Amino acid sequence: MMDDVVKRTKETARLLFSGPVPVAVPYQLWKEFDPDLARQLSLFITGNMYSRKILSLQERQMVAVASLAALQKTDELKIHAHGALNVGVPAEKLAETIFQVGIYAGFPAVNAALEALKEVLVSRGAWPRGKPQGETGDQG
């Protein structure tokens, strides 16, 4: 049973965090303070929760992005935006998820989250999106 959780943890972490850009995940920080606790947390979060099949990894990452956007936890949001992109969530869906948060958490939360998403996209060479460089749009 434990070997299965370890295997799921490693596979899920690989899918989420071994994309085109290196991502510092909290696990490394946890491990510096308490390696045993870091392992147990990782097995639970990544091996047990994230590997469940009720929601897909894409759906879980969109939930994480929405939650972190609402809480204005942009450092953690960047980690999960990378993870979402790594498992195939299109940037447009991430942006739409963030805009939806504005209804419940306010538009300052949206602004902070969009800045974080933009930073992630820039780091991955995926920005600017859909506009020729230098083109300006409405300022609404």
C-alpha positions as CSV (number, residue, x, y, z in Angstrom):
1,M,0.0,0.0,0.0
2,M,2.7,2.5,1.0
3,D,4.7,1.7,-2.2
4,D,1.7,2.5,-4.2
5,V,1.3,5.9,-2.5
6,V,5.0,6.7,-3.1
7,K,4.7,5.7,-6.7
8,R,1.6,7.9,-7.2
9,T,3.3,10.8,-5.4
10,K,6.3,10.7,-7.7
11,E,4.3,10.3,-10.8
12,T,1.9,13.1,-9.9
13,A,4.7,15.4,-8.9
14,R,6.5,14.7,-12.2
15,L,3.4,15.5,-14.2
16,L,2.8,18.8,-12.3
17,F,6.3,20.1,-11.8
18,S,8.7,18.9,-14.4
19,G,7.7,21.3,-17.2
20,P,9.8,23.6,-19.3
21,V,10.6,25.9,-16.4
22,P,12.1,24.8,-13.1
23,V,9.6,25.4,-10.3
24,A,10.6,25.7,-6.6
25,V,7.9,23.8,-4.8
26,P,7.3,24.1,-1.0
27,Y,8.3,20.5,-0.5
28,Q,12.0,21.5,-0.7
29,L,11.6,24.2,2.0
30,W,9.6,21.8,4.2
31,K,12.4,19.2,3.8
32,E,15.0,21.7,5.0
33,F,13.1,21.9,8.3
34,D,11.7,18.4,8.8
35,P,12.4,15.8,6.2
36,D,10.1,13.2,7.7
37,L,7.2,15.6,8.0
38,A,7.9,16.9,4.5
39,R,7.6,13.3,3.2
40,Q,4.3,12.7,5.0
41,L,2.8,15.9,3.7
42,S,3.9,15.1,0.2
43,L,2.5,11.6,0.3
44,F,-0.8,13.0,1.6
45,I,-1.1,16.1,-0.7
46,T,0.4,14.8,-3.9
47,G,0.1,11.0,-3.5
48,N,-3.3,10.8,-1.9
49,M,-5.2,14.0,-2.7
50,Y,-3.9,15.0,-6.1
51,S,-3.9,11.5,-7.5
52,R,-7.6,10.9,-6.8
53,K,-9.6,10.3,-10.0
54,I,-12.8,12.1,-9.1
55,L,-11.3,15.4,-10.5
56,S,-8.7,15.4,-13.2
57,L,-5.3,17.0,-12.5
58,Q,-6.4,19.8,-14.9
59,E,-9.5,20.4,-12.8
60,R,-7.6,20.2,-9.5
61,Q,-5.1,22.8,-10.8
62,M,-7.9,25.1,-11.8
63,V,-9.4,24.8,-8.4
64,A,-6.0,25.5,-6.8
65,V,-5.5,28.6,-9.1
66,A,-9.0,29.9,-8.2
67,S,-8.5,29.4,-4.5
68,L,-5.1,30.9,-4.4
69,A,-6.2,33.9,-6.6
70,A,-9.1,34.5,-4.2
71,L,-6.7,34.4,-1.2
72,Q,-4.2,36.6,-3.1
73,K,-1.4,34.0,-2.5
74,T,0.5,34.8,-5.7
75,D,3.7,33.0,-5.0
76,E,1.8,29.7,-4.5
77,L,-0.4,30.6,-7.4
78,K,2.6,30.7,-9.7
79,I,3.6,27.2,-8.7
80,H,0.1,25.9,-9.5
81,A,-0.2,27.9,-12.7
82,H,3.0,26.2,-13.9
83,G,1.5,22.9,-12.8
84,A,-1.8,23.6,-14.6
85,L,0.0,24.5,-17.8
86,N,2.2,21.4,-17.5
87,V,-0.8,19.1,-17.4
88,G,-2.5,20.8,-20.3
89,V,-4.7,23.5,-19.0
90,P,-4.7,26.2,-21.6
91,A,-3.7,29.7,-20.5
92,E,-7.1,31.0,-21.6
93,K,-8.8,28.7,-19.1
94,L,-6.5,29.9,-16.3
95,A,-7.2,33.5,-17.1
96,E,-11.0,32.8,-17.3
97,T,-10.8,31.0,-13.9
98,I,-9.1,34.0,-12.4
99,F,-11.6,36.5,-13.9
100,Q,-14.4,34.3,-12.3
101,V,-12.8,34.8,-8.9
102,G,-13.5,38.6,-9.2
103,I,-17.2,38.0,-8.6
104,Y,-16.5,36.5,-5.2
105,A,-13.1,37.9,-4.1
106,G,-13.0,41.3,-5.8
107,F,-11.0,42.6,-8.7
108,P,-7.8,43.5,-6.7
109,A,-7.5,39.7,-6.3
110,V,-8.0,39.3,-10.0
111,N,-5.4,41.9,-10.8
112,A,-2.8,40.3,-8.5
113,A,-3.5,36.8,-9.9
114,L,-3.4,38.0,-13.6
115,E,0.0,39.6,-12.9
116,A,1.2,36.3,-11.4
117,L,-0.1,34.3,-14.4
118,K,1.5,36.8,-16.8
119,E,4.8,36.3,-15.0
120,V,4.5,32.5,-15.4
121,L,3.7,32.9,-19.1
122,V,6.6,35.2,-19.7
123,S,8.9,32.8,-18.0
124,R,7.7,30.0,-20.3
125,G,8.0,32.2,-23.4
126,A,4.3,32.3,-23.9
127,W,3.7,36.0,-23.5
128,P,2.5,38.3,-25.2
129,R,-0.6,36.4,-26.0
130,G,-2.3,36.8,-29.3
131,K,-1.3,40.4,-30.0
132,P,1.6,41.6,-32.1
133,Q,4.2,43.3,-29.9
134,G,3.6,47.0,-29.6
135,E,-0.1,46.9,-30.3
136,T,-2.2,48.6,-27.7
137,G,-5.9,47.9,-26.9
138,D,-8.6,49.7,-25.1
139,Q,-7.9,50.9,-21.6
140,G,-11.5,50.2,-20.6
